[in-house]
Amino acid sequence: MKINEVERLAGITKGNIRFYEKEGLLTPGRNSDNGYRDYSEADVEWLKKIRLLRMLDVPIEEIKRLRSGELTLEDAMDRHMIQLERRKASLAEMAALCASLKEDHVRLDTLDADGVLARMAQKEQEGTKFVNVKKTDKITRYVAPTVIALVMVALLAAPIGLMVWAWAAEPEAAPPVGLLAILIAIPAVVIVGVLAALFQRFREIGRGEEDEASKY
């Protein structure tokens, strides 16, 4: 079946489906006639199970271990329940801290941020996990595709520049204008494709798994 039907049956978007394929959680067959992905009923059932596990916030890596047989479902749920209990305790600590700030009638302009952060640091040493606001900047993830795209554009732009220079320097020896236009258009079209792919990659990086999961 095609991806549109799988999207309807599994209850998740095409973006999710492609994301799971990219992560190695799904390997659909290929139609021998046209090379398109050809999903089976087993793929749909597996996607439903992935959807269920992701809605329970089971990490992608744990689902991979489940699929490979490295973990049983019972073991995975046991491990996940431990993590959920830890998060529950952390949320309770955050709620207690919020209640303390509220009951003390603290105003924003008089809030002792250093003092509260020190209390939070102490709680973190005791095992509480607050929201991580020191996450790695996604800018670093843009570097590699940008560099690759720029190298490709430079390699494709170089022959275009040489042809234009040769035509300007010796127009008599240059090929007909029509042929020259075609020779220039071919790498130019590829450059546009490279830049479009780069833009799409930026969108994927910006969206990330968190946004994908929110589309269930």
PEJO-V472892 format. One record per pair of residues at least 24 apart in sequence whose ideal C-beta (glycine too) atoms are under 7 Angstrom apart, sorted by the first residue. I is the first residue (numbers start at 1). GAP is how many residues later the second one is. Records with the same first field share a line. If there is no record, write none. Layout:
I = GAP  GAP
This chain:
1 = 38
3 = 34  36
6 = 33  37  38  41
9 = 35
10 = 34  37  38  41
11 = 40
12 = 35  39  204
13 = 202
15 = 197  200
16 = 196  199
17 = 30
19 = 190  193
20 = 30
23 = 37
24 = 40
25 = 25  38  39  42
51 = 165
54 = 159  162
55 = 161
90 = 38  39  40
93 = 30  35
94 = 36
138 = 67
141 = 64
142 = 60  63
145 = 53  56
146 = 52
149 = 45  46  49
152 = 42
153 = 38  41
156 = 31  34  35
157 = 34
159 = 28
160 = 24  27  28
